[in-house]
Amino acid sequence: MNTVSGFSKFTKIQKIDFLAENYFNDPNSIRDLIQSFWHSDEKSQMTFDEFSENTITNFFFPYGVVPNLLLNNKSYCVPMVIEESSVVAAAANASNYWAKRGGVRAEILSFEKIGQIHFIYKESRQSLFDFFERVKPEILREVAPLADNMQKRGGGILEMSLKDLSGLEEGLFQIFMTFDTQDAMGANFINSILEMAGRLFKEKSQKEGISIEIIMGILSNYTPKCLVKASLSCKISELEDPKLGMSGLDFAKRFEWAVKISKADVYRATTHNKGIMNGIDSVILATGNDFRAVEACAHAYAARSGRYQGLTEIALTNDTFNYSLEIPLSLGTVGGLTSLHPLAKLSLTMLGNPNAKELMRICAAIGLLQNFSAIRSLVTSGIQKGHMKMHLLNILNHMGATDEERELAKEYFKTRIISFKAVSEFLSSRRILQ
């Protein structure tokens, strides 16, 4: 077993040498491969290196765009970073489709973030609540300097309360705080205030002989009151499309059934919501936001009733197709990678330098469109037709197809089922004939 001490203190070259010589059979080719992905500009590469720890190179993902997103009567070109075949194409198709039907509507329903100070206390509950109410104004006054800049931008601390969770775990209590972080995601701001508030609460409790043990203070990535709603609506007759092989009403009813299934069946719900997040995560990555936090929050919100369900809602009323997505999104357009990553800055500029609320609306719109496109395929032609069309290029690249072979294969498989075996046989037959 290869072990190493002080690896984080190695230079980047020393780290690469260690990896190449201890984990690969051809160290020189591995060094060349790793370094081939470095940025040509040394200053830019240094910026990328400093985003994380033990960085040795860059890992590329495709950066695509979706033009023609019509959102609240405004047109956007939306950047998406994702490697999955067909996602950008599906979002682009749905954007074009709905731009002809009035586009997407989106609104912010609520806008607050959450932080918690968890602590243990095993004495009189009433005494604790009395003490908390007495020292709460003092704590808020003493942490106020940390919130000065945020308050100047219109945000800050919204509320501070005490919660008794001893029914879940003996002696468990928490100070529950809500925040408005404006255009910042706000993690550092919230955590700094929580840690200081926790120290102050501990110090004041000790002075009065109250025994508490602070366990931790940290923001929550579950933000059910940082909520956006996106919606699509048109007359059912406007869904008529000869290529669907069914009437607009039949399509709408099949679509409705697909959504109902996502509400009833956790297996389908998971994939249903994954399709939504295909779109949302792609925009979040492109703008330098934290897709992991958003993913965790979205799935927790999907289970808020106690049962995991699809996140979208559908209503077919008065000959109208209404489809919507309500989802919590905690995003930022200032600070962190949004300011440091050159492509994140480019993405935000492309979007017209939106504030956090506008970025929430854009992400929700893309998530809903992506989901609409997926369900439309599922209830009509099937998902594989479009997916495998995009996947064909990956198979051809894997097999080292020439430009001529790629064009011939795309034409050949327009009307045939695409599989790894079928593409392999097609290329083999072409190459034998040559």
C-alpha positions as CSV (number, residue, x, y, z in Angstrom):
1,M,0.0,0.0,0.0
2,N,1.4,3.4,-1.0
3,T,1.2,5.9,1.8
4,V,2.6,9.5,1.9
5,S,3.0,12.1,4.6
6,G,2.7,15.8,4.0
7,F,1.2,15.4,0.5
8,S,-0.6,18.8,0.7
9,K,2.7,20.5,1.1
10,F,4.1,19.0,-2.1
11,T,4.4,21.3,-5.1
12,K,1.9,20.5,-7.9
13,I,4.7,18.8,-9.9
14,Q,5.7,16.7,-6.9
15,K,2.1,15.6,-6.4
16,I,1.8,14.6,-10.1
17,D,5.2,12.7,-9.9
18,F,4.0,10.8,-6.8
19,L,0.7,9.8,-8.5
20,A,2.3,8.9,-11.8
21,E,5.1,6.8,-10.3
22,N,3.0,5.0,-7.7
23,Y,-0.4,4.4,-9.4
24,F,0.3,4.0,-13.2
25,N,2.4,1.8,-15.4
26,D,3.5,4.5,-17.8
27,P,4.4,7.6,-15.6
28,N,5.6,9.8,-18.5
29,S,2.3,9.5,-20.5
30,I,0.3,10.1,-17.3
31,R,2.3,13.3,-16.6
32,D,1.7,14.4,-20.2
33,L,-2.1,13.7,-20.0
34,I,-2.5,15.5,-16.7
35,Q,-0.6,18.6,-17.8
36,S,-2.4,18.7,-21.2
37,F,-5.5,19.8,-19.3
38,W,-3.8,22.8,-17.7
39,H,-4.9,26.2,-18.7
40,S,-2.5,27.9,-21.2
41,D,-2.6,31.1,-19.1
42,E,-0.6,30.6,-15.9
43,K,-2.5,33.2,-13.9
44,S,-5.8,31.5,-14.8
45,Q,-4.5,28.1,-13.9
46,M,-3.4,29.4,-10.5
47,T,-6.9,30.6,-9.9
48,F,-8.3,27.2,-10.7
49,D,-5.7,25.5,-8.5
50,E,-6.7,27.6,-5.5
51,F,-10.4,26.6,-5.7
52,S,-9.6,23.3,-4.0
53,E,-7.0,21.2,-2.2
54,N,-4.3,19.0,-3.7
55,T,-5.2,20.2,-7.2
56,I,-3.2,18.7,-10.0
57,T,-5.2,19.6,-13.2
58,N,-8.6,20.6,-14.5
59,F,-11.6,18.4,-15.3
60,F,-13.5,19.6,-18.4
61,F,-17.3,19.5,-18.7
62,P,-19.2,20.7,-21.8
63,Y,-20.5,24.3,-21.6
64,G,-23.6,24.7,-23.7
65,V,-26.2,27.3,-24.1
66,V,-30.0,27.3,-24.5
67,P,-31.2,30.3,-26.6
68,N,-34.8,31.5,-26.7
69,L,-35.9,31.1,-23.1
70,L,-38.9,33.4,-22.9
71,L,-39.3,34.1,-19.2
72,N,-41.8,36.7,-17.9
73,N,-41.8,38.2,-21.4
74,K,-38.0,38.6,-21.4
75,S,-35.7,36.6,-23.6
76,Y,-32.6,34.9,-22.2
77,C,-29.7,32.8,-23.5
78,V,-29.0,30.4,-20.7
79,P,-25.6,28.6,-20.1
80,M,-25.6,25.0,-19.0
81,V,-22.7,22.8,-17.8
82,I,-23.5,19.1,-18.1
83,E,-22.1,16.0,-19.7
84,E,-25.3,14.0,-20.0
85,S,-26.4,13.5,-23.6
86,S,-29.6,15.3,-24.8
87,V,-30.1,17.5,-21.7
88,V,-29.2,20.8,-23.4
89,A,-31.0,19.8,-26.6
90,A,-34.1,18.9,-24.7
91,A,-34.1,22.2,-22.8
92,A,-33.5,24.1,-26.0
93,N,-36.4,22.3,-27.7
94,A,-38.7,23.0,-24.8
95,S,-37.7,26.6,-24.8
96,N,-38.5,27.0,-28.4
97,Y,-41.8,25.1,-28.0
98,W,-43.0,27.3,-25.1
99,A,-41.7,30.6,-26.6
100,K,-44.5,30.1,-29.2
101,R,-47.0,29.6,-26.4
102,G,-46.3,32.5,-24.2
103,G,-43.1,31.3,-22.5
104,V,-42.6,30.6,-18.8
105,R,-43.9,32.6,-15.9
106,A,-41.9,32.6,-12.7
107,E,-42.3,34.3,-9.3
108,I,-40.5,34.4,-6.0
109,L,-42.8,33.1,-3.2
110,S,-40.5,33.7,-0.3
111,F,-36.8,34.6,0.3
112,E,-35.1,33.6,3.5
113,K,-32.2,31.4,4.6
114,I,-31.9,29.4,7.8
115,G,-29.3,28.8,10.4
116,Q,-29.3,26.8,13.7
117,I,-27.3,26.6,16.9
118,H,-27.8,23.1,18.4
119,F,-27.2,22.7,22.1
120,I,-27.9,20.3,25.0
121,Y,-29.8,21.4,28.1
122,K,-31.4,19.1,30.7
123,E,-32.9,21.3,33.4
124,S,-36.1,23.4,33.6
125,R,-37.6,24.0,30.2
126,Q,-39.4,27.2,31.3
127,S,-36.3,28.6,32.9
128,L,-34.5,28.2,29.6
129,F,-37.2,29.9,27.6
130,D,-37.3,32.8,30.1
131,F,-33.5,33.2,29.9
132,F,-33.6,33.1,26.1
133,E,-36.2,35.8,25.8
134,R,-34.2,37.9,28.3
135,V,-30.8,37.6,26.5
136,K,-32.1,37.5,22.9
137,P,-32.1,41.4,22.5
138,E,-28.5,41.5,23.9
139,I,-27.3,38.8,21.5
140,L,-28.8,40.4,18.5
141,R,-27.3,43.8,19.5
142,E,-23.8,42.3,20.0
143,V,-23.8,40.4,16.7
144,A,-25.2,43.4,14.8
145,P,-21.7,44.6,13.6
146,L,-21.3,41.4,11.6
147,A,-24.5,42.1,9.8
148,D,-23.8,45.8,9.0
149,N,-22.7,45.4,5.4
150,M,-25.6,42.9,4.7
151,Q,-28.1,45.3,6.2
152,K,-26.8,48.2,4.0
153,R,-27.7,46.0,1.0
154,G,-31.2,45.4,2.4
155,G,-30.6,42.1,4.1
156,G,-29.6,40.9,7.6
157,I,-31.0,38.9,10.4
158,L,-34.8,38.4,10.2
159,E,-35.7,36.4,13.3
160,M,-34.3,34.4,16.2
161,S,-36.2,31.9,18.2
162,L,-35.7,28.9,20.6
163,K,-37.0,25.4,19.7
164,D,-37.4,22.5,22.0
165,L,-36.4,19.2,20.2
166,S,-36.2,17.2,23.4
167,G,-39.1,15.1,22.2
168,L,-36.9,13.8,19.5
169,E,-33.6,13.5,21.5
170,E,-33.5,14.1,25.2
171,G,-32.1,17.5,26.1
172,L,-31.8,18.7,22.5
173,F,-32.7,22.4,21.9
174,Q,-31.8,24.8,19.1
175,I,-31.7,28.5,18.4
176,F,-33.3,28.9,15.0
177,M,-32.4,32.0,13.0
178,T,-33.6,33.3,9.6
179,F,-31.7,35.6,7.3
180,D,-32.0,37.6,4.1
181,T,-28.6,37.4,2.4
182,Q,-29.7,39.4,-0.7
183,D,-27.6,38.5,-3.7
184,A,-25.1,36.3,-1.8
185,M,-25.7,32.6,-1.1
186,G,-24.7,33.7,2.4
187,A,-23.0,30.6,3.9
188,N,-20.0,32.5,5.4
189,F,-22.2,35.4,6.6
190,I,-24.7,33.1,8.3
191,N,-22.1,30.8,9.9
192,S,-20.1,33.7,11.3
193,I,-23.2,35.1,13.0
194,L,-24.2,31.7,14.3
195,E,-20.8,30.9,15.8
196,M,-20.7,34.3,17.5
197,A,-24.3,34.1,18.8
198,G,-23.6,30.6,20.1
199,R,-20.5,31.8,22.1
200,L,-22.5,34.7,23.5
201,F,-25.4,32.5,24.5
202,K,-22.9,30.1,26.3
203,E,-21.2,33.0,28.1
204,K,-24.4,34.6,29.3
205,S,-25.8,31.2,30.4
206,Q,-22.6,30.5,32.5
207,K,-23.0,33.9,34.2
208,E,-26.5,32.9,35.4
209,G,-25.6,29.3,36.3
210,I,-27.5,27.8,33.5
211,S,-25.8,24.6,32.2
212,I,-25.8,24.3,28.4
213,E,-23.5,22.6,26.0
214,I,-23.2,24.1,22.5
215,I,-22.8,21.3,20.0
216,M,-22.6,23.3,16.8
217,G,-23.8,26.3,14.8
218,I,-24.3,26.0,11.1
219,L,-26.5,27.1,8.3
220,S,-29.1,24.7,6.9
221,N,-29.2,23.8,3.3
222,Y,-32.9,23.1,3.7
223,T,-34.5,26.4,2.7
224,P,-38.2,25.8,2.3
225,K,-38.9,29.6,2.5
226,C,-36.4,30.5,-0.2
227,L,-39.0,29.5,-2.7
228,V,-39.7,30.1,-6.4
229,K,-42.5,28.9,-8.7
230,A,-42.3,28.5,-12.5
231,S,-45.3,27.7,-14.6
232,L,-46.4,26.9,-18.1
233,S,-49.9,27.4,-19.5
234,C,-51.7,27.2,-22.8
235,K,-55.0,26.1,-24.3
236,I,-55.0,22.3,-24.8
237,S,-55.7,22.8,-28.5
238,E,-52.3,24.6,-28.7
239,L,-50.7,21.2,-27.8
240,E,-51.8,19.7,-31.1
241,D,-48.9,18.4,-33.1
242,P,-49.1,15.9,-36.0
243,K,-45.8,14.4,-35.0
244,L,-47.1,13.2,-31.6
245,G,-49.4,10.6,-33.2
246,M,-52.3,11.7,-30.9
247,S,-54.6,14.6,-30.3
248,G,-53.6,17.5,-28.0
249,L,-56.2,16.4,-25.5
250,D,-54.9,12.8,-25.5
251,F,-51.4,14.1,-25.1
252,A,-52.4,16.3,-22.2
253,K,-54.2,13.4,-20.4
254,R,-51.2,11.1,-20.9
255,F,-49.0,13.9,-19.6
256,E,-51.3,14.3,-16.6
257,W,-51.0,10.6,-15.8
258,A,-47.2,10.8,-15.9
259,V,-47.3,13.5,-13.3
260,K,-49.8,11.6,-11.1
261,I,-47.5,8.6,-11.3
262,S,-44.6,10.7,-10.0
263,K,-46.9,11.6,-7.0
264,A,-47.8,8.0,-6.3
265,D,-44.6,6.1,-6.8
266,V,-41.3,6.9,-5.2
267,Y,-39.3,5.1,-7.9
268,R,-40.8,7.2,-10.6
269,A,-40.7,10.4,-8.4
270,T,-36.9,10.1,-8.0
271,T,-36.3,9.9,-11.8
272,H,-39.0,12.7,-12.4
273,N,-37.1,15.0,-10.0
274,K,-33.8,14.0,-11.4
275,G,-34.9,15.3,-14.7
276,I,-35.8,18.7,-13.2
277,M,-32.4,18.8,-11.5
278,N,-30.7,18.0,-14.8
279,G,-31.7,21.5,-15.9
280,I,-31.3,23.3,-12.7
281,D,-27.9,21.8,-11.8
282,S,-26.5,22.7,-15.2
283,V,-27.3,26.4,-14.8
284,I,-26.1,26.3,-11.2
285,L,-22.7,24.9,-12.2
286,A,-22.4,27.4,-15.1
287,T,-22.9,30.3,-12.7
288,G,-20.6,29.0,-10.0
289,N,-23.2,28.1,-7.4
290,D,-23.4,25.0,-5.1
291,F,-25.4,22.3,-6.9
292,R,-24.9,19.9,-4.0
293,A,-26.7,22.1,-1.6
294,V,-29.5,22.8,-4.1
295,E,-29.9,19.0,-4.8
296,A,-30.1,18.2,-1.1
297,C,-32.7,20.9,-0.5
298,A,-34.8,19.9,-3.5
299,H,-35.1,16.3,-2.5
300,A,-35.8,17.2,1.2
301,Y,-38.6,19.5,-0.1
302,A,-39.9,16.7,-2.2
303,A,-40.4,14.6,1.0
304,R,-41.8,17.4,3.1
305,S,-45.2,15.6,3.4
306,G,-43.5,12.6,4.9
307,R,-43.6,10.8,1.5
308,Y,-41.2,11.5,-1.4
309,Q,-43.1,12.8,-4.4
310,G,-42.6,14.5,-7.8
311,L,-42.0,18.2,-7.4
312,T,-44.3,19.4,-10.3
313,E,-48.1,20.0,-10.3
314,I,-50.5,19.7,-13.2
315,A,-54.1,20.9,-13.8
316,L,-56.3,20.5,-16.9
317,T,-59.1,22.9,-16.4
318,N,-61.3,25.0,-18.7
319,D,-59.6,23.5,-21.8
320,T,-56.3,24.8,-20.4
321,F,-53.0,23.0,-19.7
322,N,-51.4,24.3,-16.5
323,Y,-48.0,22.9,-15.4
324,S,-45.9,24.2,-12.6
325,L,-42.8,23.7,-10.4
326,E,-42.4,25.0,-6.9
327,I,-38.9,24.5,-5.6
328,P,-36.6,26.0,-3.0
329,L,-33.4,27.5,-4.5
330,S,-30.7,29.2,-2.4
331,L,-28.4,30.9,-4.9
332,G,-26.0,33.8,-5.1
333,T,-24.7,36.1,-7.8
334,V,-22.0,37.7,-5.7
335,G,-19.1,36.2,-3.8
336,G,-17.5,32.8,-4.0
337,L,-16.9,31.2,-7.4
338,T,-19.5,33.6,-9.0
339,S,-16.8,36.3,-8.7
340,L,-13.7,34.2,-9.2
341,H,-14.4,31.7,-12.0
342,P,-14.0,33.4,-15.4
343,L,-16.8,31.3,-17.0
344,A,-19.1,31.8,-14.0
345,K,-18.7,35.6,-14.6
346,L,-19.3,35.1,-18.3
347,S,-22.4,33.1,-17.6
348,L,-23.9,35.8,-15.3
349,T,-23.0,38.5,-17.9
350,M,-24.7,36.4,-20.6
351,L,-27.9,36.3,-18.4
352,G,-27.8,40.1,-18.0
353,N,-26.1,40.1,-14.6
354,P,-29.2,38.9,-12.7
355,N,-29.7,39.3,-9.0
356,A,-30.2,36.2,-6.8
357,K,-34.0,36.3,-7.2
358,E,-33.8,36.5,-11.0
359,L,-31.3,33.7,-11.1
360,M,-33.8,31.6,-9.0
361,R,-36.5,32.3,-11.6
362,I,-34.2,31.3,-14.5
363,C,-33.1,28.1,-12.9
364,A,-36.7,27.1,-12.0
365,A,-37.8,27.9,-15.6
366,I,-35.1,25.7,-17.1
367,G,-35.9,22.9,-14.6
368,L,-39.5,22.9,-15.5
369,L,-38.8,23.0,-19.3
370,Q,-36.3,20.2,-19.0
371,N,-39.0,18.1,-17.1
372,F,-41.6,19.0,-19.7
373,S,-39.4,17.9,-22.5
374,A,-38.6,14.5,-20.8
375,I,-42.3,13.7,-20.0
376,R,-43.3,14.8,-23.5
377,S,-40.9,12.2,-24.9
378,L,-41.9,9.5,-22.4
379,V,-45.6,9.6,-23.2
380,T,-45.1,9.9,-27.0
381,S,-42.1,8.5,-28.8
382,G,-40.2,7.2,-25.8
383,I,-37.2,8.7,-24.1
384,Q,-34.6,6.6,-25.9
385,K,-35.2,8.0,-29.4
386,G,-33.8,11.5,-28.6
387,H,-31.3,10.3,-25.9
388,M,-29.7,7.7,-28.1
389,K,-29.5,10.1,-31.0
390,M,-27.2,12.2,-28.9
391,H,-25.5,9.1,-27.4
392,L,-24.6,8.0,-31.0
393,L,-21.8,10.7,-31.1
394,N,-20.3,9.3,-27.8
395,I,-20.3,5.8,-29.3
396,L,-18.7,7.0,-32.5
397,N,-16.0,8.9,-30.6
398,H,-15.4,5.8,-28.4
399,M,-14.8,3.7,-31.6
400,G,-12.5,6.3,-33.2
401,A,-14.9,7.0,-36.2
402,T,-13.6,9.3,-38.9
403,D,-15.6,12.4,-40.0
404,E,-16.9,10.5,-43.0
405,E,-18.0,7.6,-40.8
406,R,-19.7,9.9,-38.4
407,E,-21.8,11.5,-41.1
408,L,-22.7,8.1,-42.7
409,A,-23.6,6.7,-39.3
410,K,-25.9,9.7,-38.4
411,E,-27.7,9.2,-41.7
412,Y,-27.9,5.4,-41.3
413,F,-29.3,5.5,-37.7
414,K,-32.0,8.1,-38.4
415,T,-34.5,5.3,-38.8
416,R,-32.8,2.5,-36.9
417,I,-32.4,1.6,-33.2
418,I,-29.1,2.8,-31.8
419,S,-27.0,0.5,-29.6
420,F,-23.3,0.0,-29.0
421,K,-23.5,-3.3,-30.8
422,A,-25.4,-1.9,-33.8
423,V,-22.9,1.0,-34.3
424,S,-19.9,-1.4,-33.9
425,E,-21.4,-3.7,-36.6
426,F,-22.1,-0.7,-38.9
427,L,-18.5,0.6,-38.6
428,S,-17.0,-2.9,-39.0
429,S,-19.0,-3.5,-42.2
430,R,-17.9,-0.2,-43.7
431,R,-14.3,-0.8,-42.8
432,I,-14.3,-4.3,-44.3
433,L,-15.7,-3.0,-47.6
434,Q,-13.0,-0.4,-47.7
